[in-house]
Amino acid sequence: MKDFEAIVIDVAEFCESGSGFDGDADVSENAKGTKGYVSASYHCMNEVGEYDGWIPFKVTIPADNPRDFKLTFVGLSNAGRYRVNKYDLRGYIEERIAYAMEA
C-alpha cells in the first residue's frame, strides 16, 4: 500500500489533467499532519460537448485511512449545485479519486 504523502500527490496530479480535470490542484495539510487536502476543479461539458462551467471541490484525505476521504464542493452558486446534480459529479469524482489512490 502507498504511503499517505504518495496518495495525496497522486490525487493532486490526477486532478490536474484529463476527463474534465484540467486546472491546477493545490495541496496542503493540517498543522498536525493528520489530514491532507487537495483543492481542484472540474470542467463540466454538456450533452453536445460544450463547456458548461467550472465546479470547485476539495478532497480531505485522512492520514490514518486515506480511502475514507471526503469530497466537498466549495463556493457553489445555485447553477453550480444544479451542475453537480445534473452530471452526477459527486459519484464520478469520488470514483476517479478512489482510482487515483489505487493506481
VMD Tcl script that draws the C-alpha trace (Angstrom):
set ca {
  {0.00 0.00 0.00}
  {1.20 3.51 -0.82}
  {2.11 5.88 1.97}
  {-0.06 8.88 2.80}
  {2.08 11.51 1.05}
  {2.24 9.47 -2.17}
  {-1.54 9.10 -2.16}
  {-2.09 12.85 -1.72}
  {0.37 13.62 -4.53}
  {-1.25 11.03 -6.83}
  {-4.70 12.51 -6.22}
  {-3.41 16.04 -6.88}
  {-1.68 15.01 -10.09}
  {-4.78 13.17 -11.25}
  {-6.92 16.28 -10.62}
  {-4.74 18.40 -12.90}
  {-5.42 16.88 -16.31}
  {-7.86 14.83 -18.31}
  {-11.52 13.85 -18.30}
  {-12.76 17.21 -17.05}
  {-9.95 17.70 -14.55}
  {-7.97 20.38 -16.32}
  {-6.99 23.02 -13.81}
  {-4.24 23.35 -11.24}
  {-4.59 21.39 -8.00}
  {-3.37 22.82 -4.71}
  {-2.07 20.55 -1.95}
  {-1.91 21.36 1.75}
  {-2.11 19.59 5.09}
  {-3.28 20.47 8.57}
  {-0.79 21.55 11.24}
  {-0.67 18.10 12.86}
  {-0.11 16.32 9.55}
  {-3.13 14.11 10.12}
  {-5.04 15.28 7.03}
  {-4.08 16.20 3.50}
  {-6.14 18.48 1.29}
  {-6.36 18.69 -2.48}
  {-8.26 21.65 -3.93}
  {-9.11 21.49 -7.62}
  {-11.96 21.99 -10.05}
  {-13.87 20.05 -12.64}
  {-14.78 21.49 -16.06}
  {-18.30 20.34 -16.96}
  {-19.39 19.60 -20.51}
  {-22.99 19.49 -21.66}
  {-24.67 16.92 -23.89}
  {-23.34 18.48 -27.12}
  {-19.74 18.77 -25.92}
  {-19.71 22.45 -24.97}
  {-18.11 23.60 -21.74}
  {-20.73 24.25 -19.09}
  {-18.81 25.79 -16.19}
  {-16.25 25.01 -13.50}
  {-17.06 23.19 -10.29}
  {-14.51 23.77 -7.50}
  {-14.00 20.99 -4.97}
  {-11.81 19.97 -2.06}
  {-10.75 16.46 -1.10}
  {-9.90 15.85 2.55}
  {-7.69 12.79 2.95}
  {-7.09 11.45 6.49}
  {-3.58 10.09 7.06}
  {-4.76 7.11 9.11}
  {-7.23 5.90 6.45}
  {-6.82 7.66 3.08}
  {-9.63 5.68 1.46}
  {-12.01 7.35 3.91}
  {-11.61 10.64 2.02}
  {-14.29 13.33 1.93}
  {-15.27 15.27 -1.19}
  {-16.67 18.77 -0.64}
  {-17.91 21.16 -3.31}
  {-16.96 24.72 -2.38}
  {-18.49 28.11 -3.14}
  {-21.22 26.84 -5.43}
  {-23.97 29.05 -6.77}
  {-27.41 27.61 -7.48}
  {-26.21 26.94 -11.04}
  {-23.18 25.10 -9.68}
  {-25.29 22.92 -7.41}
  {-27.54 22.20 -10.39}
  {-24.50 21.04 -12.44}
  {-23.25 18.81 -9.60}
  {-26.60 17.02 -9.60}
  {-27.18 17.10 -13.38}
  {-23.84 15.49 -14.19}
  {-23.69 13.28 -11.06}
  {-20.34 14.82 -10.23}
  {-20.14 13.54 -6.66}
  {-20.24 9.92 -7.77}
  {-17.96 10.47 -10.75}
  {-15.30 12.49 -8.92}
  {-15.29 10.15 -5.91}
  {-14.86 7.17 -8.24}
  {-11.97 8.85 -10.06}
  {-10.25 9.83 -6.80}
  {-10.52 6.27 -5.49}
  {-8.99 5.08 -8.77}
  {-6.12 7.58 -8.47}
  {-5.37 6.27 -4.99}
  {-5.08 2.71 -6.31}
  {-3.08 3.46 -9.46}
}
mol new
graphics top color blue
foreach p $ca { graphics top sphere $p radius 0.5 }
foreach p [lrange $ca 0 end-1] q [lrange $ca 1 end] { graphics top cylinder $p $q radius 0.2 }
display resetview
